[in-house]
Amino acid sequence: MDNSAWAFVENKACTKPQKSFNSPKLSIDYITPDEQRSVSVQSDGTVRSSSYCLITNRCILSIVDFPYDVQTCTITLEPWLYPTDQVDLVVGKKRRNLNTTIDDGFFKGNGEWTVVSFDKKRYVNTNRNGQQFAAVDHMIKFRRQPIYYICVLVIPTFVTATICLFGLFVPAMNTGERVEKVNMGLATLLFMAVILGIVAGEMPKTTTLPLLGFFVLAELLLCTIGVIVSMLIMVAHQRASTRALIPPRWLIKVLLLKMKAIQKLEKTDGTTVDTKKVIRQLSENKIIIDRTENIKNSIYAKQLNQVLNNVQEYIDDKKFEDHILLQWIIIFDRIDMLFLIVFNTMNVIMSIILFN
């Protein structure tokens, strides 16, 4: 070793301080057994030992902002069997010929997590006997990659809720039937419940509901309210249509519609038949008309007059009902559009809050 700056010796040939850690959350698995490791001894007496190991540290996670959460894990190293005059910990600076700096480029995340920062902090603990023990806290900050949860949970939930709201409130049918819309809304609620189950399976079982869970619940509640509102509109439309109710003027003004005021026509004798004219025509066409025949013709003419009046009255009532029905269709179309805008605006606002 006279002409050598350093040399390798067996690990068991050197006396090393016993390694101890005060963190119960830390577990270490050495890759190379202790008897197969070696140490390097430099000419100035410095001994360097490298131990390749897999360190597992259990951290307490806060899932309030899941899946946009940032977690901080602290790894504490402290040789509590040896005071600072025997074993000292140095990190983040050079000490004599020993470089204790740690390059952040050595730290990499995985498919779900990325390393944000790696901070080191050295401090000294003093016991009741006045002995000082060095300790180092390594604080690693991780950020979750949310792209998986966005593509699998957030976007499908938003798209499903949007389609549900459009299906509930788009005025696509002129007949006023909304049963299929309600059925589609109920199917959407079932799908949202499945999405919520997936979210529950991806999250730790805690008493705190994360941001993604609040988003899915909010979308589920929004679609539920939409289905209820659509059912109320369906009932109101059915009542107004079947009872031929005249739309109130205040409702037309609130909805900013331009409609002419209508009133139900009074029942009058709109069609009459001149009995004398009928009898005169019958007298000309027949050679012999007796008094009894004239009376019969007069009765028939009156009956015909009554039938024509009834037909005309039915036609007028039908036109009035059709006109009322058309007005209610226009009114409920406007109501549908208003609720469509309101519900989709709330849907977009909730999604923007989540993405931000």
Order of alpha helices (4+ residues) and beta strands (2+ residues): beta-beta-beta-beta-beta-beta-beta-beta-beta-beta-alpha-alpha-alpha-alpha-alpha-alpha
